[in-house]
């Protein structure tokens, strides 16, 4: 990808997020979008080599509209300030976890896992962790996972890397407060992320760096998907 051009366009858009400016730069947007989608197609191919479950996906299955839904938002900016692709075997709107690529000025990242899980499914995930504790710890406390996603419990989306985007402040209801791995029960989703530089996506070498990150996260995601899939 020509990430310098993509980020440059997005940065200009952030300063001029209005329809007249966008219409004047529509051709530039289309070129940037096409370049991003070409990169997504390559990513799908590389991920499919170690996760065949996503091999059937097309770029359209994984990318999002660039136009924001402003109906229920106080921010009426018409366009997003990022490009993202969610490569998930069951589709973008499914609870089944997947792989996420995000390009945004000063906030590029790769992420993997499950987002915004309903309470009943979270309860099942927490029970599964406790019932298969050793297997879970092998997924999330090994050296590779920790290298890319290890962080303090208070890490958030703005942190360099982390695991668990939102967390309960205390023990979830019905679970033992003395459980030694409470940090995993407090999570409200099982998403891990790793921020990268804006130049990370330049060219094609980023694909070689992406693969070990996603491979490190896949056992954790598979563990959770085995629970979540019972509800889909």
Beta strands, then each sheet from edge to edge (+ up, - down):
strand 1: 82-87
strand 2: 98-104
strand 3: 108-114
strand 4: 161-163
strand 5: 190-196
sheet 1: 1+ 2- 3+ 5- 4+
end
